[in-house]
Amino acid sequence: MKIGIDVLGGDFAPDANVAGAVLARKELPTDVSIVLIGDQELILSGLSALGASADDFEIVHAPDVITSEDHPTRAISQKPNSSIAIGFGLLAAGKINAFASTGNTGAMLVGSMFIVNTIPGIIRPCITSSLPSINGSNAIILDVGSNADCKPDVLMQFAVVGSLYSKNVYGNENPRVGLLNIGAEETKGNLLTQSAYKLMAESDNINFVGNIEGYDLFSGKADVVVCDGFTGNVVLKQAEGMYGIMKERGLTDEFFDRFNYENYGGTPVLGVKGNVIIGHGMSSNTAVKNMIIHSYDVAKSGLASKINEAFN
């Protein structure tokens, strides 16, 4: 298996990405190859500074970088020698089994849909985030930003792909799906959630447990929480903000420490033909390490293939 990583993406590139790859190399099975995609000179210099051997990695030279200022829909075509463009090319050609980046999120979504391509039958691919539960388990929430406006059938698909992710990567055999809403009753919410509720309640493809309110998000009542990307992004940023406030005030707690995004590293784009993992732009070497390990877990599970089978 080969896991490709964009060495030039993120706020602390290339150092954090190279260091994260070195850490991940120590934890991954020996038959897993980490492919470093970026400026070869910078990669070799970074490995040397860490006392790591270049022989432990594959290096693919990609001298250009897509920055946060670049327009997502134009950047890949305008910068064909960028680490993101070359990474997607390798994934689409089957030369790597997963591609991970902490770089331009918009460009990663565009590359996922138009180079790797959306799975037939999927209306809109989406991204997820982990929700630590008070009982020690981890739920997921989707979408968290790629689809601000959704229709009921899109939310229904989020429930299906989220269930497949929860089952195959997190090991939940029959994931409980909850619809994020302002009340538990079927009639609560706006037209979107009311219509989505009916679709989910009538479906035999998911284990729908009804509406989930805001105070239930971390209770463990659902393994998969479904919402539009606007709502999900607000939830995600609020959780990250609360964790940041606690750290600034010197408060530590075993449960709230699980809100640290570094523990999860990245999240897959669900609904595309390949395994694409997006990490936080501010990722440290620890976060990059965990992103690479999660990329391995996603690729090993065959998640993209299983979603493709479910929809075709």
N, C-alpha and C positions, 0 to 999 in steps of 0.2 A: 504493500500500500504506500502511496505517496501523498503527502500533505503539503500543498504549496502555501507559502506565506508571502504577502506583500511587505517587503522590508522597508520600503520608502513611505508607507502610509502612517498617518497618526501624528500627534503633536510632538512625540519624543523619538521620531524616526531619525536615523536608522538604529540608534543604540538600543532602545528598549526592545525592538523587534529581534535584533540579533541576540541580545541577552536572553530574551524569552525563549527563543529557539534552542539556545544552549541548555536552558533549564528543562525544556520539554524533551530534548534528546535523552536526558538522563532518566526520564520516567516512562517513555514510550517503549514498546517492544522493539527488539533489535531489527525485526523485519520491516519496520515502518521507516520510510525515508522522508526526511524533511527537506523540501525544496525551497531554497531561499531565492526570491525573485526581486532583483533590484540592481543597483550599480555594483558591479563585481568588485571594484577597487574598495568601495566603502564596506562591503561585506567582508572581504578578506582582512581589511584593517580592523574591523570590529571583532572578528573572531580571534585575531592575533592578540588584541588588547585584553581579551578575556582568557587567553591561554587555551583556547579551543582549537581543535584541528579542523581544517577545511575538508579533510577526508571523511568526516562524519556527516557531511551534508552534500546535497546537490545544489549547485549554483547556476542560476539562469540570469544572464546579463540583461538588465532592463534599465537604461540610463535615465529615462525621464520619469517625472512624478506628476500625478494629478493632485493638485492642491485643493484645499477647501474653497478657494476662490474660483476655481474652474467651474464652468457650467456643466452640470451632470450629463445632460443629453448630448453635448457636443464634445466633451473632453476625451472620450475613448477614441472617437474617429480622428480628432485633431492631434492626439498623442498616441499613435500606434505603438511606440516604443516605451510607453509607460509601464510601470510594474503592474498596474491593474489591468491594462489591456492585454499584456502578454500573459498574465495569470489566467484571465478568462479564456484566452486562446488555448492554453495548455489544458484547461479543464474541458472545454468543448471538444478538443481532439482526443480526450481520454488519456492524456499523458500524466495527469494527476487525478487523484480521487476526491480531493476537496481543495477549495481555495479560500483562504482566510485573509482578511485585511481590517486594519483599524483606520483606513483612509476615508476618502470622500464617500459618505453613505449613499448619496444620490447616484454617483457613478457606479457604485457596487450594485444598486438596484437596477440601473439601466443595463449594465453588463449581464446581470442575471437573466433579465427578460429578453434581451435582444441578441446576446451572443450564446449563452447557454440555452435560452429559450424557455418559455412558460410551458408547463405540462398541458396538453390538450384537455379541455374541459374545465381548467382552472380559470376563473374570471379575473381574479387579481391575486398575485403572490402577496405574502405578508411576512412580517417579522414579529418575533416574540420576545418576551423577557421572563425571567424566573421570578416567582413569588414565594419567598420562604414562608412556610406555615408554622404556626406555634407548636404543632405536634411533631415537628422535626422533618416533615416531608417538604417537597418542593412542588408547587403548582406552576403553571405557565399562564401568561396573559397574552392575548393577541387580538387585534393588531396593536402595535405600539408606536405607529408613526408613518408607515408607508401609505396608508389609505385613510385620509382624514374624513372623507365622505364615503359612506357605504350604503348599499341597498340590502334588504333582508336576505336575498339569496347569497350575497357575498359573506355575510355573517354566518350563514349556514355552512358555507364551505370552510370558513375559519374553524368552525367547530369540528369538522371532519379532519382537516389536516392537523389541527392541534391535538386531537385524540390520537392520531397516528404517531405524532412526535412524542406525546406523553407515554404511549405504550412501548414504542420501539427504542427510545433513548432513555427514558426515566423508569421503565419497567412497570408501569401501571397497566395491569392486564385489561381492565375495563374502566377507563378513565371517566370520572364524573365531570360533565360539562355544565357550567353555569353561565348564564347571560347576565352581564353587569347591568344593573338597572337601579332605579330610585325607589323600588319597593319590591316585595316578594310576590305580590299578587300578579296574576297573568295580565290583568288590565292596566297595570302601572306602566309608566314610561311614555316615550314619544311614539310616533307612528312607526319609526324604524324598529324599536325594540318590541313593540306589540306584534308586529308582523313577523319578526324574526322568531319570537317566542312560539308562534303557531307552527312555523316550519320545523323548529327543533323538536317540539313536543310530538309532532307527527312522524318524525324520522326514526327508522329502525337502524340507522347507521351510527348513532351516537347514544351515549348513556346520559340523557339530559335530566338534570336535577332541578331545573327551574331558574328563577332569577336569583342573582347574588348581589347583595347591597354592599356599599362601600366598606362597612364595618366587618363584612365577612371575608374580605379579600385575603386576609392572612390567617383565617380560622381553620383552614383545611377542609372546608365544606365542599370544595370543588378542586379537581386536578387540572382542569382547563377552564379559564375564564375568558369569555368572548366579548369583544366590544369593538367599536370603530377606532381607527388609528388616532383620531384627535383625543378621544377619551383616554385611550390606553397610554398615550404619550404623557398626558397630564398626570396619570397615576404613577407612571414610571419616574418622572421628574420629581414628583412630590416625595416619593420614597427615597430617592437619591438625596434630595434636599434635607429630609429629616435625618438621614444618616450623617450627612455632612455637618449639620448643626450639633448633633451629639458628639461628634469627634472634636469639633471646635471647643465645646464646653467640657471636654475631658471626661465624658460619660461613656462607660463601657458596659455592654450587656451581651451575653452570648447569643440571644436571638437577634438583636439588631445588628450585630456584627455580620450576620448572614446577608444583610442588605448591601454589603460592599460588592460593587460590580466586579472587582478584581477576582472574586471567588469563582465567577462564571465565565469571564473572559469574552465570550461572544455568543451570538445566537444565529441560527440558520435562517436563510430565506426559504420559506415554505411555499411550494407550488411551482418550482422550476426544476428542470431536468437534471441538474447537477447539485452537488453539495457545496453551497456557498455560505460562508460564515462571516458575519459582520461584527467587529469589535468596537468598543468605545474609543473615541478619538484621543482621549487622555490616558490610554492604557499604559501602565508601567510594565516592566519586564515580567512581573508576576501575572498580571492580567493577560499578557501575550502568551505566556506559557499555558495558562488555563484555556485560552482561546484555541490554541493548537491541539491540546488534549481533547477538548470538546469536539473539534473538527474530526479528530480520529474516531471518537465515539459515534458521531453522526454518520461518518462514512462507513464504519464497521457495521452499523445497524442496517445499512441499505435503505435509509429513510426516503431518499428521492425516488428510488425505484418502487418502493412500496406505495408511495403517494400516487405515482404514475399508474400502478396496477389498480389502485382503488378507483381511479377516475377513468380508466380505460379497460 
